[in-house]
Amino acid sequence: MVQNAKFELIFVVNLTHLRVIRHKLQTTTSKIPLIRLSSINPFLVELKRRGVDYSGILRRWDLPAGVPVSAELFVSALTVYEIVEESAIVADDPGLGYTIGRNLDLNQWDPIAKAVTDAETVGDMLRFFVVNALDHSSSTDFYVRTKGARTTFGFERVLVPPFAPSQNDAFYFGFFDRLLRQAAGVHWDRNEVLARVANPAVIPRDPENARLAQGDRSGMQISFPTAWQFSRLAKSAFSIEHRPDVVPHIPATLVDSVRIALQPHLHDSELNVEKAAKICGYEKRKLARLLSAQGTTIAKEVAALRAAVAREKLAESRIRIAAIGSEVGFKDPTVFSRAFKNWTGQSPQEYRRNNRD
C-alpha cells in the first residue's frame, strides 16, 4: 500500500544497500497507484474463518474469488481500500482491520522478513522496511522522518480516497504498534508513542497500545523517541526465516502498471475506456493524458493485452477457440475471429496451426 519513498534523515548501513535504494527510487516513478491484490488475503482468510461470505465483494470488483489471492495480480489502491471497508461491514465488526493487523504473522510478510534479517538496530529495520515495501505497492509513500527528539514512521497515500480509509489505517495501526513494540523490546513505553489514524473510533481501546489521535485520509503515522532508533533490534522477538523473492516486482512504468491492472479484467466484454480507467484508479481524461504522453491510449492497451493473451492460449493450449475468445472479452466467436485477424493478420485457426508447439 509506494511511489516515491521519502527520506528526511537516512542512516545507511552500507553502500550496497544505498545503491539498491537509489535504483528502486529511480524505477518507481510515473506509475499508477497499485497494490498487490494478495494484500487482502488476511481479510479474506479471517472472513472465511468466521464463516462470512465474501464472494459478493470480490464479484462486485470482478476479481478472482479463490483464497489465497495470487501475488501476481495488482489492483488500484481505491479498490483495496473499498474491499477492506466492505469486509468490516459484512463481518459486522468495526474493529476488523485492527484485529487483522494486530494478529498479522510478521514472519510471513516479505518486507518485514527482509528488514529484520538485514537490520541491526530498530532504525535499520524501519528504513529497510521502507525500501522493501516498494516491491509491493506503488500507492503509498512509506517514510521514516526524524526531527530532534522524535521520529515518525508512517506513510502517505499517493491517491487520497474520497472516504475515510478507516479499516486500512486500523490495520496498519495494529501492525505498526505490534512491530514497534517487538522491535523496541525493553524500551517500549506506550506513553512515549503517538499514532494518528483516519478514524480512531474503529480501534478497540487497549491500555497497552500506543496512544491514538485523529489523523486524516492522506496517511497514517506513529511517532516515538528518536533514541529508540539506535537501540539494538530485539531479533529474538521475531522468528524470521528469510525466503528468496517468489513474486514479481511491482510494474516499473505507467504503461506496465496499466497492463498489469487490466489483466484480470480482460474477460469482461464491457471493458470500455471508462471502466478501464476506474480499474486503474484514475479519472478517464487524466489517465488518457498520461498514456498519450507515452504514445498510447487505454483502448490500444486493452486491445494489445487481449491480443497477447489470445495468441498465448492459441499457441500453448488446446482450449477451444470460442472459449479463448470468451476469456478475452468476446461473447461472439465470429467477432473474436475478426478482431484477431485485425491484430495479427491471421485467423485464430491459422495462428494456432502455424504456432502450435
Backbone hydrogen bonds, N-H to C=O, Kabsch-Sander energy under -0.5 kcal/mol:
donor,donor_aa,acceptor,acceptor_aa,energy
5,A,3,Q,-0.6
6,K,142,F,-1.1
7,F,5,A,-0.5
8,E,6,K,-0.5
8,E,144,V,-0.8
9,L,144,V,-0.8
12,V,10,I,-0.7
18,L,14,N,-1.6
19,R,15,L,-2.1
20,V,16,T,-1.7
21,I,17,H,-2.4
22,R,18,L,-2.5
23,H,19,R,-2.5
24,K,20,V,-2.4
25,L,21,I,-2.5
26,Q,22,R,-2.0
27,T,23,H,-1.3
28,T,25,L,-0.8
34,L,32,I,-1.1
35,I,75,V,-2.9
36,R,136,H,-1.9
37,L,73,L,-2.8
39,S,36,R,-2.5
40,I,37,L,-2.1
41,N,38,S,-1.7
43,F,40,I,-0.6
44,L,40,I,-2.3
45,V,41,N,-3.1
46,E,42,P,-1.8
47,L,43,F,-2.5
48,K,44,L,-2.6
49,R,45,V,-2.4
50,R,46,E,-1.8
51,G,48,K,-1.2
52,V,47,L,-3.0
54,Y,52,V,-0.7
57,I,54,Y,-0.8
58,L,54,Y,-1.5
59,R,55,S,-2.7
60,R,56,G,-1.9
61,W,57,I,-1.0
62,D,59,R,-1.4
63,L,58,L,-2.7
73,L,70,S,-1.0
74,F,260,I,-0.5
75,V,35,I,-2.4
76,S,279,I,-0.9
77,A,33,P,-1.9
80,V,76,S,-1.6
81,Y,77,A,-2.6
82,E,78,L,-2.4
83,I,79,T,-2.4
84,V,80,V,-2.4
85,E,81,Y,-1.7
86,E,82,E,-2.6
87,S,83,I,-2.0
88,A,84,V,-1.4
89,I,85,E,-1.3
90,V,86,E,-2.7
91,A,87,S,-1.8
92,D,88,A,-0.5
92,D,89,I,-0.9
93,D,88,A,-2.3
96,L,93,D,-1.9
99,T,95,G,-2.4
100,I,96,L,-2.4
101,G,97,G,-2.5
102,R,98,Y,-2.9
103,N,99,T,-1.6
104,L,100,I,-0.5
104,L,101,G,-0.7
106,L,104,L,-1.3
108,Q,105,D,-1.7
109,W,106,L,-1.0
110,D,108,Q,-0.7
112,I,109,W,-1.0
113,A,109,W,-2.6
114,K,110,D,-2.9
115,A,111,P,-1.5
116,V,112,I,-3.0
117,T,113,A,-2.0
118,D,114,K,-2.2
119,A,115,A,-1.8
122,V,231,S,-2.1
123,G,229,Q,-2.6
125,M,121,T,-2.0
126,L,122,V,-1.9
127,R,123,G,-2.2
128,F,124,D,-2.9
129,F,125,M,-2.2
130,V,126,L,-1.9
131,V,127,R,-1.7
132,N,128,F,-2.9
133,A,129,F,-2.5
134,L,131,V,-1.4
135,D,132,N,-1.6
136,H,133,A,-1.8
137,S,133,A,-1.0
138,S,34,L,-2.9
139,S,34,L,-0.8
141,D,156,E,-3.3
142,F,140,T,-0.9
143,Y,154,G,-2.5
144,V,6,K,-0.7
145,R,152,T,-2.9
147,K,150,R,-3.0
150,R,147,K,-1.8
151,T,224,F,-2.8
152,T,145,R,-3.3
153,F,222,I,-2.6
154,G,143,Y,-1.9
155,F,220,M,-2.4
156,E,141,D,-1.8
157,R,218,S,-3.9
158,V,139,S,-2.9
159,L,139,S,-0.6
160,V,158,V,-0.5
166,S,164,A,-2.4
169,D,165,P,-2.4
170,A,166,S,-2.4
171,F,167,Q,-2.5
172,Y,168,N,-2.1
173,F,169,D,-2.5
174,G,170,A,-2.5
175,F,171,F,-2.1
176,F,172,Y,-3.6
177,D,173,F,-2.9
178,R,174,G,-1.5
179,L,175,F,-2.7
180,L,176,F,-3.0
181,R,177,D,-2.0
182,Q,178,R,-2.5
183,A,179,L,-2.5
184,A,180,L,-2.8
185,G,181,R,-1.6
187,H,184,A,-1.9
188,W,185,G,-1.7
192,E,189,D,-2.4
193,V,190,R,-1.3
194,L,223,S,-1.8
195,A,211,R,-2.9
196,R,221,Q,-2.5
197,V,213,A,-1.8
202,V,199,N,-1.6
203,I,200,P,-1.7
209,N,206,D,-1.6
211,R,190,R,-0.9
211,R,193,V,-2.0
213,A,195,A,-2.0
215,G,197,V,-3.4
216,D,219,G,-0.5
219,G,216,D,-0.7
220,M,155,F,-0.9
221,Q,196,R,-1.6
222,I,153,F,-2.4
223,S,194,L,-2.9
224,F,151,T,-2.4
226,T,149,A,-2.7
228,W,225,P,-1.6
229,Q,226,T,-1.8
230,F,227,A,-1.1
231,S,228,W,-1.5
233,L,120,E,-2.3
234,A,183,A,-1.3
235,K,233,L,-2.2
237,A,234,A,-2.0
238,F,235,K,-2.0
242,H,240,I,-0.6
257,S,253,T,-2.3
258,V,254,L,-2.4
259,R,255,V,-2.4
260,I,256,D,-2.6
261,A,257,S,-2.4
262,L,258,V,-2.1
263,Q,259,R,-1.4
265,H,262,L,-2.2
266,L,263,Q,-1.2
268,D,265,H,-1.7
269,S,267,H,-0.7
271,L,268,D,-1.6
272,N,270,E,-2.1
276,A,272,N,-2.5
277,A,273,V,-2.2
278,K,274,E,-1.8
279,I,275,K,-2.3
280,C,276,A,-1.7
281,G,278,K,-1.2
282,Y,277,A,-2.6
287,L,283,E,-2.3
288,A,284,K,-2.3
289,R,285,R,-2.1
290,L,286,K,-2.2
291,L,287,L,-2.7
292,S,288,A,-2.4
293,A,289,R,-1.8
294,Q,290,L,-0.5
294,Q,291,L,-1.1
295,G,292,S,-1.7
296,T,291,L,-2.1
301,E,297,T,-2.0
302,V,298,I,-2.4
303,A,299,A,-2.4
304,A,300,K,-2.6
305,L,301,E,-2.3
306,R,302,V,-2.4
307,A,303,A,-2.5
308,A,304,A,-2.3
309,V,305,L,-2.6
310,A,306,R,-2.4
311,R,307,A,-2.6
312,E,308,A,-2.2
313,K,309,V,-2.4
314,L,310,A,-2.4
315,A,311,R,-2.1
316,E,312,E,-2.3
317,S,313,K,-1.2
324,I,320,R,-2.2
325,G,321,I,-2.5
326,S,322,A,-1.9
327,E,323,A,-2.0
328,V,324,I,-1.2
329,G,326,S,-1.5
330,F,325,G,-2.9
331,K,329,G,-0.6
336,F,332,D,-2.1
337,S,333,P,-2.5
338,R,334,T,-2.1
339,A,335,V,-2.4
340,F,336,F,-3.0
341,K,337,S,-2.0
342,N,338,R,-1.6
343,W,339,A,-1.9
344,T,340,F,-2.5
345,G,341,K,-2.4
351,Y,347,S,-2.7
352,R,348,P,-2.4
353,R,349,Q,-2.2
354,N,350,E,-2.3
355,N,351,Y,-1.5
356,R,352,R,-1.0
357,D,315,A,-1.2
